[in-house]
């Protein structure tokens, strides 16, 4: 298992549960970390909204896409220089989200 991964200026340390942006540690909530680590483990792949909900919130969370949108917006505010033009996390309309692989 990989202990750390990075894309450009964004880095995640799986062992220490830490995230860095431009070499500065950024504070994420447990759910934000869970979401980002899921995306990092599936780098470059589109993850469906349902899949993300199940992995991050658990099987009983159902279809609460609003909760996921809020969580994603919060995460983007922390890791994206311009959250309305994301560099790292892309929205795949009608499908889900993808962490870019470059």
N, C-alpha and C positions, 0 to 999 in steps of 0.2 A: 504493500500500500504506500502511496505517495504521501510524504509528510507535509509538503508545501507545494503550492502552484502559484504562478503569476501570469498576468497578462499586462503587458505594458507597465503602468505604474501601480496596478492593483495586485496585491499579494495576499494569499491566505495561508495560514499555518494551521493545518488540521490538528496536529498534536497539542498545540498550545491554545487552540481556539481563538486565534488572533487574526485580525485583518489590518493590512497596512495600505495606505494610499500615499504615493510619493514618499515612501519611507517613514511616514508618520502613522502611528497606530490610531485606528479609528474605533470608536465605541459602537458596537452593534448590540441590539437587544437579542435575547436568545432566539426569537423567531426570525429576525433578520439574518443572524448568523446561519441558522438552519437553512434558510432559503438560499443564501449565497453559497454555502458549502455544497448544497444539492446541485446548484448550477455549475459550480466548479468541477464537481465529480462527473458532470455530463457535458463538459466543455464542447461548444460547437453544435450540440444536439438541441433540437427544439423539444422542450418539455411541455406537455399539455397542461392546461390549467387544472384539470382533474388530477393528474399525476402529482403536480406540485402540492395541491391541497391535501392529498392523501399523505404525501411524504412529510410535509411541514406541520400540518395540523392534526394528522391522524385520520383514521378510516371513518370516524363518525362525523366528520365536519361537513360532508355532503357537498353541496354546490355553492358555498359561500364565496363566489368570485369577488364580491365587494370587499371582503376581508383581505383577500389576496391582493387586490388592486391597491388597497391602503398600505399594506405591508410593502409592496413593491415600490410605491411612491416614496415611502419613508427610507427604504434602502437606497433608492436612486438619489435622494437628496444628500445622502452621506457619501456616496462613491462617485457620482457623476458631477463633472464640473458644470455641465448644463443639463439638468434633468429632463428638459423638454427635447433635447437632442442627444439621447444617450450614446455613450461611447462603448460601454461594456455590455449592458443588458438590453437586448433588442426585443421588442414586442412583435410576435408573429400573429397578426390580426386573426381573430377567430380560432386560434389554435392554442397559443401559450407564449412562452418566453424562451430566449436562447441567450447564453453567454457567448460573446464572440470569441473566436479562437485565435486571434492574432494580437 
